[in-house]
Amino acid sequence: MAFGQFRPGGEPFRPISDINVTPLVDVTLVLLIVFIITAPLLTYAIKLELPDARSSPAAAPPAAINLSIDATGAMYWNGSALGPKALEDRLKRAAGQVPQPELHLRADRSAHYEFIARTLASAQQAGIRHIGFVTDPNARDLRAPAAHP
């Protein structure tokens, strides 16, 4: 809507080309007052009494036993050579530990399954519950534990 102004002398009305900011200021002030009044109402807090939870530190995982079998059937317990009788004794001692360690079995790819089956049977008879098979296609020396990235 264009407004004009009256000039004496009979000049015609000319529209005013300035923006009337009064309504804009009025609306802005009303919104400011509304936000000032409602902002404290939005920040109320509910008082809760939460339970106090405390936990004990996590237990360290049990140590792992690396048992390796090479192509000839020779066994290595954590890198040291081992005979069949000594294997049974060590497996029984490991089965009696609390927590029981995991047995990581690594075998040469050309080892006969008979050696692996005997070792598994000995571990089962000794009471070992956690047995894992470790494979590494690039392994050259079975006495050293497999490197994990």
C-alpha positions in Angstrom: 0.0 0.0 0.0 1.5 3.3 -1.1 1.2 6.3 1.1 1.5 9.8 -0.2 2.2 13.1 1.3 0.2 16.3 0.9 2.0 19.4 -0.3 0.5 22.8 -0.5 0.3 24.3 -3.9 -1.7 21.6 -5.5 1.2 19.2 -6.2 0.0 15.7 -6.7 0.7 13.0 -4.2 3.9 11.1 -4.6 4.4 7.6 -3.1 6.8 7.3 -0.2 9.5 4.8 -1.2 11.0 4.3 2.3 10.4 1.1 4.2 8.2 1.5 7.3 10.1 -0.5 10.0 7.8 0.3 12.9 5.7 -2.9 12.5 8.9 -4.9 12.2 10.3 -3.4 15.4 7.0 -4.0 17.2 6.9 -7.7 16.2 10.6 -8.1 17.1 10.0 -6.6 20.6 6.9 -8.8 21.2 8.9 -12.0 20.2 11.8 -10.9 22.5 9.4 -10.5 25.4 7.8 -13.9 24.7 11.2 -15.6 24.7 12.4 -13.8 27.8 9.3 -15.0 29.7 9.2 -18.6 28.4 13.0 -19.3 28.5 13.2 -19.8 32.3 10.2 -22.1 32.1 12.0 -24.5 29.7 15.0 -24.9 32.0 13.3 -26.5 35.0 14.9 -29.7 36.4 13.4 -32.8 37.9 15.1 -33.9 41.0 16.0 -37.6 40.7 17.9 -39.8 43.1 19.8 -42.3 40.9 21.4 -45.4 42.3 25.1 -45.4 42.9 26.6 -48.1 40.7 30.1 -49.3 41.5 31.7 -52.2 39.8 34.9 -54.1 40.4 37.6 -53.9 37.8 37.5 -56.5 35.0 39.6 -59.6 35.6 42.6 -60.0 33.4 42.1 -62.6 30.7 43.9 -65.9 31.5 47.2 -66.6 29.9 47.3 -68.6 26.7 49.4 -71.6 26.2 51.0 -71.9 22.7 51.3 -75.6 21.8 53.0 -76.2 18.4 53.3 -79.4 16.4 55.8 -79.6 13.6 55.8 -81.9 10.6 57.7 -84.7 12.4 55.3 -84.6 15.4 57.6 -82.8 17.8 55.8 -80.6 20.2 56.7 -77.2 21.6 55.1 -75.7 24.7 55.4 -71.9 24.5 58.5 -72.3 22.2 60.4 -75.0 24.2 60.6 -78.6 23.1 58.4 -81.1 24.9 58.0 -84.9 25.1 54.6 -86.8 25.2 54.8 -87.6 28.9 55.7 -84.0 29.8 52.8 -82.8 27.7 50.3 -84.7 29.8 51.8 -83.4 33.1 51.7 -79.8 31.9 48.1 -80.1 30.5 46.9 -81.5 33.9 48.6 -78.6 35.7 47.1 -76.1 33.3 43.6 -77.7 33.7 43.9 -77.2 37.5 44.6 -73.4 37.2 41.9 -70.9 38.0 41.1 -69.3 35.6 42.0 -72.0 33.2 44.3 -70.8 30.4 43.4 -71.2 26.8 45.3 -73.8 24.7 46.3 -72.4 21.3 47.2 -75.3 19.0 49.4 -74.6 16.0 50.3 -77.4 13.6 52.6 -77.5 10.6 50.6 -77.8 7.4 52.4 -81.1 6.5 51.9 -82.6 10.0 49.9 -85.8 10.1 46.5 -85.5 11.6 47.4 -88.4 14.0 49.7 -86.0 16.0 46.9 -83.4 16.2 44.3 -86.0 17.2 46.5 -87.4 20.0 47.2 -83.9 21.3 43.5 -83.0 21.3 42.7 -86.3 23.1 45.3 -85.6 25.7 44.0 -82.1 26.3 40.5 -83.4 26.7 41.5 -86.1 29.1 43.5 -83.5 31.2 40.3 -81.3 31.4 41.3 -78.4 29.2 38.0 -76.7 28.2 39.3 -73.9 25.9 41.2 -75.0 22.8 41.8 -72.8 19.8 43.3 -73.6 16.5 45.8 -71.0 15.2 46.6 -70.8 11.5 49.1 -68.6 9.8 49.8 -69.3 6.1 53.0 -67.3 6.2 54.5 -69.0 9.3 58.0 -70.5 9.0 58.9 -71.3 12.6 56.3 -73.1 14.7 58.2 -72.6 17.9 57.5 -68.9 17.9 54.0 -67.7 18.7 52.0 -66.3 15.9 52.2 -62.5 15.5 48.9 -60.8 15.7 48.4 -57.4 14.1 
